[in-house]
Amino acid sequence: MTESLKFEKEFVQTSERVKSVDLHPTKPWILAALYSGNVCIWNYQLQKIEKSFKVTESPVRSAKFIVRGNWIVVGADDGLIRIYNCDTMEMIKEIEAHTDFIRSLAVHPTLPYVLSSSDDKLIKLWDWEKGWICGRVFEGHEHYVMQVAFNPKVLNTFASASLDGTLKIWNVDSGSPNFTLDAHPKGINCIEYFMAGDKPFLISGSDDYTAKVWDYETKRCVQTLEGHTHNVTAVSVHPELPIIITCSEDATVRVWDTTSYRLENTLEYGLERVWTVAYMKGSSNVVFGCDKGTIVVKISSSHGSDSTYV
């Protein structure tokens, strides 16, 4: 790694188990979905709770900001998707979306789409400009669909990760997958796209305790990241720093170089299992959600004598 990195704790908020975190692009807000059925917005600059409310008695596993609508979209174990006004927290829509737990939500970067994935083995596409109708159902996984992620470059495609051990790539216009990767010998919990130069890659994290990097074009595994001692729950590739972040039920966060794939750092914050990670382009903050709460970490890089925050 050409630069040395510093990891500084900026903010810690203890809470019940955090299953999902999201960062607001313009406000200093963390949106946290809790296993208790609550959703909270924490202000990491003022270090206080901005809003907190009960969604359901069931665990909430995914919550995302939809800035274009000034909304929050929430998916829970009761199979419902709920949309709330971000300012008033008034619920403006409730959708009977799935017949089992909702594991993941993904908001399209430009189109009025939200994807949901579920233990009912289905992925569904929702169009908020058409009154939140279900525009398409994607079938093909043989076990719970743990995460979905839109392709940031080819905007009509997305990837899914399942406990059936496969990754599938889909087009939003077709209910059948473009292709399937038999990616891990055990279930896959998480998936993310990233670019290295102009070349697209995927990274997956699994119950086999590894994360794998995939060349998107050749569909080959180019690296296996080994070192975690329990299930890999979340993966992230920083948009500005050359690092891959993996989170695990072993209570650690591991930081890897995106070029050499060398393990650069192992972070442990004492909040037990780490379930989720979020970052924001143009910010130095990375957020982790854990069994015992949420932590914001500022990553700074030093190029020789110059210290810069990204």
Secondary structure, DSSP 8 states (H G I E B T S, - for coil): --SEEEEEEEEEEE-S-EEEEEE-SSSSEEEEEETTSEEEEEETTTTEEEEEEE--SS-EEEEEEEGGGTEEEEEETTSEEEEEETTT--EEEEEE--SS-EEEEEE-SSSSEEEEEETTS-EEEEEGGGTSEEEEEE---SS-EEEEEE-SSSTTEEEEEETTSEEEEEETT-SS-SEEEE--SS-EEEEEEEEETTEEEEEEEETTS-EEEEETTTTEEEEEE---SS-EEEEEE-SSSSEEEEEETTS-EEEEETTT--EEEEE--SSSSEEEEEE-TT--EEEEEETTEEEEEEEEEEETTEEEE-
